[in-house]
């Protein structure tokens, strides 16, 4: 990639990230409960503190925080040693609610389906990702415009970051596969993926 294109991609990537994050914040932060798009999948029966978290699909509702942040905290709580909460967080077991009193943010989880089989968010991401000039990733043309991102077993912010990375490099990273007809990018080792669709 020559220096001129590198600078253009850098600017495009930075603006795209800002656009994506702004969309996430606008669509997923609220003073009252805001239901997040998609679901979070728990792969096996687990627990957080003294609350059982059976395997399955979970809807997340946020209060004064973004959906990707809530999803990431949920993942951290499940992965923590002894499945305890970090300092500053309180669990309201009866409501399946997690609250950080210092930051004045909270989220709730609700099991909405059968057994799971993945990792993080699955579904359509809020907001759009802006590509500022015609580009390509491997043999896939990526015209300038706004793109909707759909994720499978990964966070929306992670998908936006990988999309930005692939655009800057003009190719997918090691371990990733491009499925051109579906405009889909799949990580074969991690078994997660995202798709892009131009919407403007």
Beta strands, then each sheet from edge to edge (+ up, - down):
strand 1: 34-35
strand 2: 39-42
strand 3: 46-48
strand 4: 51-53
strand 5: 56-63
strand 6: 89-92
strand 7: 97-100
strand 8: 105-111
strand 9: 121-124
strand 10: 129-131
strand 11: 135-137
strand 12: 140-142
strand 13: 145-152
strand 14: 176-179
strand 15: 184-187
strand 16: 192-198
sheet 1: 1+ 5- 2+ 9- 13+ 10-
sheet 2: 1+ 5- 8+ 7- 6+
sheet 3: 1+ 5- 2+ 9- 13+ 16- 15+ 14-
sheet 4: 3+ 4-
sheet 5: 11+ 12-
end
